[in-house]
Structure formats: structure tokens, C-alpha cells
Amino acid sequence: MYNIAVIGTGYVGLVTGACFAELGNRVICVDNDREKIKKLKSLIMPIYEPGLEEMIKRNVKEGRISFSCSIKKAVKESLVIFIAVGTPPKEDGDADLTAIENVSKSIALDMDSYKLIVGKSTVPVDTGKWIEHTIKINLSKGISFDVASNPEFLREGTAIDDFLNPDRIVIGAASKKAKDLLLDLYKPIKAPKIITDIKSAELIKHACNSFLATKVSYINAISKICELSGADVLKVAEGMGLDKRIGRAFLDAGLGFGGFCLPKDLDAFIKISEKLGYDFQLLKIVRSINEKQASDFIKKIKSSIWNIKSKRIAVLGLSFKPNTDDLRFAPSLKIIEKLKEEGAGLRVFDPQSMSKAKGILKDVYFAKDAYDAAKGCDCLLIVTEWNEFKELDFAKLKKNMRYPLIIDGRNLYDKDNLSRLGFTYIGTGR
């Protein structure tokens, strides 16, 4: 058992802390957001992630996880300190590392014995060097420490399983002590452990996310060719995915990638490359294709209902992907704002993100369910592929709509089946 501190209780930090506690460690999760910590102490989750609430309640009961606003307390009581604070994008796409620097300084000022400080946030290459520098210039003489990089590969909606059953664990460390400590910490998890230098570990995360973003934009470009030629992108993706060199994952044509990771990390990697003197034109095209997906979807709506003004439109799905309540960079927000500008009346529903959406979206009707959203609508948009949308009562849905038109941005439904039920169905790349 190790005493661990996780600084930052966002999607990454909270899941990381809960899972380390589940493995038998004593974990203290720290955040400077007092309201968030107050809620966590009351066992109210600030985010939706399947299984997280139950895991945290279980480990609080067992005394393995606690929450605090005090970095000093966490540093004093812990041997391993994970930094999992936010690295939001600046206007130029570069990552804002202010929080990383501030946390590093605070750790240094509160250290009284050896600590291993581990970067968990997604950061540009060389961040580990700056963490080490910041700690050194703020640290009392005679106290030793190590810095390591341990990038996360957690997907919202499956984050707990991704932590406990990962494809690999990446450990970037300069010293044998740091490497051995992290290997022992992760010993209960059966997965390949990649041991490398800190810079390579930092680069692996950006390289992975940018490649996944490239796959998404590639299949979306293919979907345009399919629509122009009369081919079916689902069959094309199936044929591509059976090639072991390619794989089926991330070959789902639709509204493009959203969330906080892929868009932010893609921009950051482009910026990192520029600083190193390389113009990563491929990734710029990937970004451009993704940015066009929402506007192309609006064009599809216009071509289906003619004038958008005064039309009533239902939007099913607000979060950027199913099984999360995260609205950051969600395609739904762009689509809804554009439709509002065109004068449409919007009725929206999402299984998990409604409370967050109410703080962002104005002048829309927040429906109680999918059928309520569809009432009197001229068309229904599928924006997020929640499983419960697959199981709708289409007879009831059709009865509620003014005109039975479904425009599916996620290829959730079978066109022939919906046509037999009396719907006009428009998919993506089909």
C-alpha cells in the first residue's frame, strides 16, 4: 500500500484517485475548488462516469480515499504525488501550463522528505523538465525528489475499465528509484509496461490522440466520397477495419470528434511541432476536416427541410459522446447555436448532461425525454449515439412529430427499417 496524492479532481484526477484506492492504496484527492471538494466529501459526484460514484463511496467507507483543498496536507502525507490539473488551450492552441507551475511550486514549498512527483495531465514535451526546475528553485536544500511522466489513456464513459484494464502503462522516468516505485505501484494491473525517458512519455500521449483524430477525420472525408458516389460508409469502414494494420476503432463517420482531449491535444501537438520547427500540415488538415463537420450537417438539414426559420427541430444527444455528461467541444453546441441563428425552435434532450446544458444553452426547450423533444417537430437530429436512443418506440416517436424526418449524424439506425416505419431517414455517408 502506498500513500498517494492526486492533485486535481477533474475527469482524470478523480478516476485516477478512485482506482488507486480501489487497488488498496491510501489516496487523498486535492482541488482548489472548495465547492467541488465539499460535494465530494458529501459523496456528490461533480461528473458522471459509469461506476465512479459506487467506487468512491466504497473506498470512502473503507477509509482509503479522502478529499481536501490543502496541497500541504496531501504533500506531507504522501510519497507519490500525481499532478492531474487542467491544461486548457490558449487562443493560439498552445497548452496553458500555469496550473502545472503553480502546483509544482506548492509541492516544493511543502516537501519535507523524498517525494515522487508524477505528471498525469496531458502536457507538451519538456514539461517534466520545467516541473523539475520549478521544484528545485523553490525547495529547501537537502531534500531529494524525482519527477516522472505517466500519461493517462482514459476515455470518458469507460474510464474505470481503461484504468484497471489498460492496453499499456507508460512510465517515463530518469531514475531507477522512480521507475521501480511506479512499477511496484502498478504491479496489481496486468498490462504491458512501457519504460522510457520523460520526453518520450510526454510525446506518446499527443502522438496517440492526434493519430486517433486523424482516423476520425479520414473516415469523415471518406463519408463525403460515399455520399457523392452512392456507396455506404458503414460497409467501407467494415472492410477497412478487418485489415489488422488498420483496425475498426475510430472509423465511425459522423459529426466529428469533440470532448476536451482530442481537439485540445491536436491543437497542442500542432503548436509543439511549430515550436520545434516542423510544420505538421497533416494535422492541420485533420483539424480542418473536423471543424467542417458541423457546418456540413447544417447544410444537410437545410437541404432536407428547405428553410430553417420557424421550423421546430428536436436534438437528441448533447454530450460529445455517450456515457458522459461532458459538453466541452461537443458538436451539439455548434449545431444548436447555428440553428438558433437561422431562426429554428430547438427542443433538446440528453440522458446525462441536461443540468450542465442548462447553464450553457439559452432559448431552447429542455425536454423530459426523447418523445417530449419530438413533439410537433419538423425533423429530429441524432447528435450523440446513446444506447437508449437505439431502443425508442418509433411508432410513438412518429406520432409525436409533425413530419417524420430523422437526420442521423451518428448512423445509429437502419435506413430500410425506418423507411418501412414511414420515416424519411438521412444518414451520414450512406
Secondary structure, DSSP 4 states (H G I P E B T S, - for coil): --EEEEE--SHHHHHHHHHHHHTT-EEEEE-S-HHHHHHHHTT--SS--TTHHHHHHHHHHTT-EEEES-HHHHHHH-SEEEE-----B-TTS-B--HHHHHHHHHHHHH--S-EEEEE-S---TTHHHHHHHHHHHHSPTT--EEEEE----PPTTSHHHHHHS-S-EEEEESSHHHHHHHHHHTTTS-S-EEEE-HHHHHHHHHHHHHHHHHHHHHHHHHHHHHHHHT--HHHHHHHHHTSTTT-STT---SS---SSHHHHHHHHHHHHHHHTT---HHHHHHHHHHHHHHHHHHHHHHHHHS--TT-EEEEE--SSSTT----TT-HHHHHHHHHHHTT-EEEEE-SS-HHHHHTT--S-EE-SSHHHHHTT-SEEEE-S--HHHHT--HHHHHHH-SS-EEEETT--S-HHHHHHTT-EEE-S--
